[in-house]
């Protein structure tokens, strides 16, 4: 285990650095300095994060343009006629119906809250599984608006459906993890890095299995928990830092 930790610590140092930002979807929220802009575009970029990273970044940039370069201001102040410009937006199976519902949720939510962090906090702060409870609560809240499209549910995962929740766990990593490397934002303080669940995409899953960090066969919520529990043996305070190492190794085919 000590050898594995030393190996992965070195890979974290290699990949958790500013050079990681430009080719990754995390570059989208890094275009902004206001917290709400970072939250909105961080969440949206994460939800679009499947397929080639170059395309994901391009499509998230298109959304920024559609919102006049100011997501938070657009969310709060757009007129109904402004929504017409989203009718042609597509990214894989994400379409205009989904985009306009995202805008409706953001408008409703930010009229009542200052930060999206509130939506991810568990109803019971003493729960032993705060991120799982928070993701379940967020999903229910996100789809609580009248006439929420059924089709949009496939774009926002929840542990209630046993999903690994890769993209939303990645978003939480961006918002919660804090260090001096400049990739993650560390904006949120009421969820701790120790509580995070590791994003488990195809690259991370493949490398983690080769390293013996995952034994469970399917890739689902319990697999993401198993991986995170293994990583906690390496660093209980910040297990999800190893997402950089596993993802970087997977992308570069080093395993």
Secondary structure, DSSP 8 states (H G I E B T S, - for coil): -HHHHHHHHHHHHHHSSGGGTTTSTHHHHTT--SHHHHHHHHHHHHHT--S-HHHHHHHHHHHHHHTTT-HHHHHHH--GGGGGGGTT--BTTB-HHHHHHHHHHHHHHHTT-S-GGGGGS-SSTT-S-HHHHHHHHHHHHHT-STT--GGGGGGS--GGGT---HHHHHHHHHHH---SSSSS-----SS-GGG------HHHHHHHHHTTS---SS-SHHHHHHHHHHHHTT-TT-GGGHHHHHHHHHHTT--
